[in-house]
Amino acid sequence: MTQQIQRKLSESKTARWSVLALVAFTMLCGYFITDMMAPLQDLLQTPVGGGGLGWSGDDYGKFTSAYGWFNVFFLMLIFGGMILDKMGVRFTGLMATCIMIVGVFIKWFGISHNFDGATVTILGTEWGYTLLVASLGYAIFGVGVEIAGITVSKIIVKWFKGKEMALAMGLEMACARIGTGLAIGVTPLLCKAFNNSISMPILIGLILLCIGLLSFIVFVVMDKRRDEELENTEEEAEEPFRFSDIFSIISMKGFWYVALLCVLFYSAVFPFLKYAPSLMINKFGIDPEWSGVIPALLPFGNILLTPFFGNLYDRKGKGATIMIVGAIMLVFIHFMFSIPALNNWVIALGLILLLGIAFSLVPSAMWPSVPKIIPENKLGTAYALIFWVQNWGLMGVPYLIGKVLDKYCITGYVNEKPTYDYTIPMMIFTCFGILALMIALLLKREDRIKGYGLELPNIKKPEEEAKIIAEEMIAEP
Ligand SMILES: NCCCC[C@H](N)C(=O)NCC(=O)O
């Protein structure tokens, strides 16, 4: 049996790290497109005559919240998780990447046409066709990128379980953050290079995503080979997914603590990033063209730190404590951002760097903790349910901030564009941080009660591994 295990492709270091690089690149492309409109908020709000689209803050909020529409209301993420557990990572990953491509194409089509300024009223709200079509495209894309996210988490568990799992998840997130960093930092420059075109960067994103699809196809070939090798070994045999699994997952307190921590923590980071360039312009007086540079340092900081903390968790444990420290930092950072007198760009720089640390701590410990709470055959569904809860925040919070900005925060107009005071939005983000901290403390308590092992290292010592193999051999006649 030991010989059989050694022959497995998953035992080859080169193979598993190559797999990680392939799927992480696909996610990089996805994250690039997810966040690329953030630094263009100012241009999107510029009147049509001035080269923009004439959107309001509310319009920008609506567009940004479209990301979660189908995931939340049509339960697409939950179906995605079920498809993942039934059909496997290869089919689901390919499906998700194709959905992303279709979504970006529709978004590009919407942004690059003005539909003669026509509008339509939906549920009492007026939508310009450009806004509506672009938002629909973004909503479809949101389904694809979220399903791709849970698929990649399951791929990492499949290839790295009992090995460098948290490090691998950290590295995958680091690649995703490169996508976010490029989106925030480079998109305004691309836009400028193409004569202030908003649609050109989207088209470039679309081409990048097609390369991401090719990368995923190479993974599919490797994964198929690995499964063929394993065909006659009993090691991977697992119970199939059953519909009742959903109920067993949602009846676990530990699951809810992770899901709530996820929605609260991420609601204070990703939606914040969508408004961060505008915060830099309005509070710290930074030139719009460079408004993405300081926020872009956040994801770039994550690139080194997320794998670092992931590796720490793998070797030393302390997962629940790491999440608590990250949540405390988040509260401090957003509270400092909300103080009007602190408006020097150096403070913005320092706080964003600190946020980079907080936003490395929590994800690097939270995602690898899920397999300690949920059995592997239910993991796809569990990640999907967590992402579903999280999507309420990713959808609702940008919408809320857009509304709050237009209703309570306008301080004047420059060139027909509103200027904003960001105190209230930053207080809202601080409240999410406080709630996240409370949930992180409850999760640590639950871990002590249930013994999930969140404070224990992920990497099993060779003696432990040998014990598991010996137990398997005894169990086998
Ligand atoms: N701006 C990208 C949003 C991705 C959300 C996704 N559900 C997620 O949480 N992924 C893990 C991560 O830390 O990026």
The ligand as an SDF file (V2000), in Angstrom:
LIG
                    3D

 14 13  0  0  0  0  0  0  0  0999 V2000
  -12.8650   40.7790   -4.8180 N   0  0  0  0  0  0  0  0  0  0  0  0
  -12.9090   39.3500   -4.8610 C   0  0  0  0  0  0  0  0  0  0  0  0
  -13.9720   38.7840   -3.9790 C   0  0  0  0  0  0  0  0  0  0  0  0
  -13.7440   37.2960   -3.8010 C   0  0  0  0  0  0  0  0  0  0  0  0
  -14.5580   36.7890   -2.7230 C   0  0  0  0  0  0  0  0  0  0  0  0
  -14.3600   35.3200   -2.4860 C   0  0  0  0  0  0  0  0  0  0  0  0
  -15.6310   34.7740   -2.0950 N   0  0  0  0  0  0  0  0  0  0  0  0
  -13.3620   35.1010   -1.4110 C   0  0  0  0  0  0  0  0  0  0  0  0
  -13.6340   35.3760   -0.2760 O   0  0  0  0  0  0  0  0  0  0  0  0
  -12.1920   34.6050   -1.7120 N   0  0  0  0  0  0  0  0  0  0  0  0
  -11.1320   34.4320   -0.7410 C   0  0  0  0  0  0  0  0  0  0  0  0
  -10.2230   35.6230   -0.6840 C   0  0  0  0  0  0  0  0  0  0  0  0
   -9.6190   35.8790    0.3790 O   0  0  0  0  0  0  0  0  0  0  0  0
  -10.0830   36.3290   -1.6810 O   0  0  0  0  0  0  0  0  0  0  0  0
  1  2  1  0
  2  3  1  0
  3  4  1  0
  4  5  1  0
  5  6  1  0
  6  7  1  0
  6  8  1  0
  8  9  2  0
  8 10  1  0
 10 11  1  0
 11 12  1  0
 12 13  2  0
 12 14  1  0
M  END
$$$$
